[in-house]
Amino acid sequence: MSYHIFIVEDDPNIRDIVSAYLKKDGYTLSMVDNAEDAWEMTRGGQPDMWILDIMLPGMDGYELCKKIRQESEVPIIIISAKDEEVDKILGLELGSDDYLTKPFSPRELVARVKRLFKRTASFKRTITEQKVQDYKAGHLVVQISDRRVFWYGAEIEVTTKEYELLYSLIQNQNRAFSREELLTLIWGEDYFGSDRAVDDLVKRLRKKIDGLPIETVWGFGYRLRDDNEDDK
């Protein structure tokens, strides 16, 4: 299978180098230098992965990332000269799967692309191989078949990372996960950032779902409480 990647980068030198390495590995590429043209390309369908620069003329990469996530769950890698942790966290909060700081090795980018495709395929395969069922924790329901989340019967819109956190926790109700375990489960073993990403993810879910039975295990991590007993 030849994966199709959209690259949005306004530096022609970086575009040329990145494209040369990715084409050598057999990927099909579409490249533009601004977010507006990139978004126009999605009229023909979403690619298998996005690689986005942040500092773009007009709409920036963060806004484009947000728009992509409203339409699709395809993997997104952000590349940027901004290397502050707050910039990386913002990219992850908006739905990116990885963040690579310039200057970077093209070989490292190719390696991250491969790992992200492998991890995404593995997660989808796990879902497919499972018996189709709903997981329930009190009034929280996670539908595995179509990746939907319900709270008191109302559907809650969640991002890919928010879904993966709920999916991981609801399969292991009452088990305490460390922040490091959750980082590995959701972002992969090669994740670069701090465990603040987990705290921010839980914070966003609690804001969306008032009364969500995720408990903080102080100094360790989080658990999803089994509230089914309350309904008996």
N, C-alpha and C positions, 0 to 999 in steps of 0.2 A: 504494500500500500504506500502510495506517495502522499505524504501530508502536505497540505497547502498552508503556507504561513503568510500573513499580511505583516509587512514591515513599514512602520511610520517613523521616519528619521529625516531631518532636514539637512544633515551634514552628508554631502555626496561621498566623501571619502569613507565615512563609516558605513554608509549603505553599500558601497562597492566591496569593502572588505568582508562585511557580514554576509552579503549575498554570495560571494565567492566560496566561503567556507560552507555555508548551508547547502548551496547547489552541489558542491562536491559530495555531500552526504545524501544527495538524492531528493532533497526537499523542493517542492514547487513554490515559487515566491511571487508575490505581488507587492510592489514598493511604491510609496508616495512620500512627499515631503511635507504634508500638512494633514491635520485631522479632518478637515472638511471633505477633502477628496477621499480620505480613508473611509469615512462614514458613508459616502456615496457608493463606494465599492460594495458595501454590504447589501445593496439592492439586489445583487446577484447571489446573495447568500453569505453566511458567515464562514470564515476560514477554519482550519483546525487549530490554529494558534495565532495570537497577536504578539508582536514585539514592538513596544511603543517607547519613543523618546518622550520626555516630559516637557522640555522647553521647545515648543513649536510655535510657529507664527499663527496668530488667530487663536482658535480653540487649543488649549494645552492638553497634554497627555492625560492628566488627571480627569478632566472633563470627558475626554473620549473614553477612558476606562470606565467611568460611571455609566455612560451611554451604552457601552457594550454589555455591561453587566445587567442592564435592564432588559436586554434582548437575548442574551446568550450566556452559557456557562463554559464556553471554550477557554482554554488556558491563556493567560496573559502574562508576559514578562515585560517589566518596565526597565528601560535603560536610561540612566540619567547622570548628569554631572553633580546633582545634589546628593551628598552622602551623609546628611544629618539623619539621625535615627527618626526624628519626627517626620521627615519626608518619606522614609521607608514605611513607617507605620501608616501614614496617610495612604500610600499606594496600596497597602494590604487591606486597609479598611474599605477602600473603594472597590476592591475585588480582584486585585492582581494576585498572581500566584508566586511570583518571584520578582526580585529587584536587584539589578546589577549596576554597579557604580562605574562611571567612566573615569579614567580609561580602563578598559578591560581587555582580556585576552579573547580573541575570536574563538579559540579552542574551548575556553571556559563557557562561552555562550552556547556553543554547539553541545557541550556536555550537559548544560542545564536544560536545553531544549529536549535532548534525548531522555533525560531523567524525568522531566515533566510529562512527556508523552507516555513514558512507561508507567509512571505513577497514576496518571489519569486512566489509562487502559486497565490497570490492575484494579482500581476502585470500581470502574464500570463492570468489570468481569465478576467481581465479588457480589455486586448487586444482582447481576443476571443469574448467577449460580444459586443464589438464595431462593428458598421458597418465597413466593410473593405473599407478603403479609404486612399488616399494620403493626407498628409498635406503639404501645400506649403507656403513659405514665400519668395517672390521674386524668385530667382533662386535656393533656397534651397527646396528640396523635401524629406520628410520622409515617407517611405512606411511602413505602420503599419503591413500589412499582413505578410511580411517576414523580418521586422526589418532592412531595408536597407536605406542608406542615399545617396542622389545625389546632386551634386553642378554643375550647368550649364550642366546637363545631364550626368556627369561623376560620377561613384560610388566612394564614400569615405569610406575607411575602418575605422570603429570606434569601440571602446571598449564598453562593456555593459554599463558602467557608462556614457560614452559620449553619447551613444544613449538615455539613460534615461533622461539626461539633455535636449537634443534637443526635445525629445518627450514631456516632461513637458512644455517646453517653447513654442513650436510651436502650442500646443493646446490652448494657452492663449496669443496670439500675442499682443504685445504692453502693456501687464500687467507687472508691475515691481514686481519681487520676491525678498524678502530679502534673504540674504545668509542662514539664519537659516531655512527659508521655504524650500529652495533647499536642504539643508542638510537632512531635514526630508523626503522630497519626494524621494530622491535618495539613501540615506544611512539608513534611518529608524529613528525612534524616540530615539532609544537607542545608537545612534552613539556617540563615545567617544571623537573624535578629535575636532580640531578647524575648523573655517570656511575657513581656507586656502585651504582645500580640494576643495572647490567650485572654488576658484580663480585659482588653478592649473588646474582644469578640463576645465574651460573656456579658459585658456591660451593654453592648448594643442589643443583644437578645433580651436581656431583662427590660430594656426600654421598650422593645417591641411587644413583649409578652409579659404583662403585669401579673405577677404571681407565679412566674415560671419556677418550677421546683428544682432549680440548680442551686445547690448549697456550696458556700465557700468553706473549704477545709483549711483553716488558717495556717499559714506557713508551709502549705503543701500544694493544694490545687482545688479541684472541684469534683462534686458528685451530683448525679441526677437522682433525686429522691423518688422512690416508688410510692406514689400517692393512691394506688389502686385500692389499698386497704380502707381508705377513707370512704369509698363508695359502697362498701359491703354492709 
